[in-house]
Amino acid sequence: MIELWGFLFASTVGTIGHFLYKWSKGNAIIGFFFARNESIWSHLKLGITPILLWSIVEKRLLINNSNVWAIKGFSLIIFSAIIIIFFYLSKLLKKENYIFNIILFYVAIFGAYLTSFLLFNSIYIPFGIKLLGIPMIFLSIILYIYETIFKPNYLIFKIPKSK
């Protein structure tokens, strides 16, 4: 049940987060946590930010599990992989459209929370998940800082050209 609430929280916050930077007239703090532009990275932040926020709630208030950070970090990998793979696949197939991208966001959030649910309810957490999960959280934080300081325009940070 906790992961269902997490899915609803991440979906809602991520959806609102898509518009917050513009609504806030370019507030730097909002821009740090949510989408500033239409780059892949900005769209990844729409899921990563609420997943990390909900992880804090889960760790502090709801779940007594020593693997919370590893599981949540691994769910970030699932979220990011779904977004990146299907976004670039749609570009490759020249089937890009807004409805697909919106559905893709919710599917990726669902995939992340389904992964969390399955791992929280499993008896054994594989070592690979522990090995990858926590570094993914640190990598996300590093990318937030890197994007804010350097404002790169390549790879996942590249702002797509308008049609």
N, C-alpha and C positions, 0 to 999 in steps of 0.2 A: 504494500500500500504506500510506503514511503517513496518508492521509486515512481509510482504513478503521480504523486504530488510533485515530485521533482521534475517529471516530464511536463506537467502542466505549468509549473513555475518557469522552467527553461523556455518553453514554447512562448509563454506570455511575455516574459522579460526580453527574450530575443526578438520577438516581433516588434515590441515597443522600441527596443534598442535600435532598430533599423532607422527610426525617425528621430531619435533623441538628439543627436548631434546637430541636425538641422534646426530642430525646434529650440535648442538651447543657444542658437546663433553662434555655433562654433566653440562652445565651452571646452577648454582643453581637458578637463577631468572627464567629462562625458566622452570626449574623443579618445581618451586613453582606453576606456573600457568597452566602447561600442563603435559601430561602423562610422567612419569619417567619409568614406567614399565607396565606390563599387568594386574594390579589389577583392580577391579571394580572401586575403587575410582579414579584411574588415568584416566579411561575412562569417569567417570562422570565429571571430570575436563575439558575434551574436550568439553563438552556442557555448563557446568556452567560458565567457564571463558568467552566465547564469549557472552553468554546471559547476564551476568553482565556488560560486556563492552558495549554492545548495549543498555542496560538499561540506562547507563549514557548518551549516545548520545540521547536517546529518552527523558529522563528527562530534559536535558539541552537545547536541540535544537529543538525538534520536538513536544513534547506532553505537553500540559498544563492540566495535570490531577493530582490531589492530591493523587490518588491511584496507581501511577506508581509502586512504590516499593512493595506494597502489591500484585499487579497483577503479577509483574515479579517474586517475591518470590514464589507465587503460581505456576507459570509456571515452576519454578525450581523443585517444588514438582512433577509436572506431568512428566517432563523430567526424573527425578531420578527414579520415580516409574516405568515408562515404561522400563528403562534400567535394573533396579534391578530385577523386576518381570520376564521379559522375558529372561534375561540372566540365572537366576537360574532355570527357567522352562526348558530352553534348556539343561542345565546340568543335571537336574533331568531326562529328557527324553532321555538323551545321544544323542541328536541331534545337538551337538555343531559343528558349522563350521564358517569360517571366513566371508563368504558371508552373512550369517544370521546376524552376529554381525555388519557388515557394514550397512546393511539395517536397523537393529534395531536402530543404532545411528541416521540415518536420519529420521526414523519414530518418534523417541523420540523428536528430535529437532522440527519436524513438529507439534507434539502434543503440545509442549510447546508454539510455536508461534500461533497455532490455538486457544489455551486457552487464550493467551494474546489478540488476535484479538477479540474473543467473549466477553471477559470481558471489553475491552476498548470500545466496541460498545454496551454494555448493559446499561440500564438506572439505574439499581440498582446493587451494588456490595454487595453480602452477607457478613455479619459480619464474618463468618467463614474464608472467604478468606483473609480478613483484619487481622484476628487473627493469621492465619498460615503463610501468605506470608512474612511479614517482619522478623519474627523469622527464617524463612528458609534461608534468606540472611545471617543473623548473624551466623546461624549454619554452613553454607557453609564456611564462612570466618574462623570460629573456626576450622573446619576440615582441611582447607588448612594449617593453622598454626600448628595444632596438628600433622598432617602427616609429615610436614617438620621437626619439632623438634624431635619427638619421633620415626619416621620411623617404625610404627607398622606393624605387619604381621599377622593380624587376621581379621575376618569378611570381610568387603568390602575392607580392605587394604591388604588382603592376596594376595601374588603373586602366580598365579597358576603354578603348576608343568608343565614343558615342556613334550610334548608327545614324 
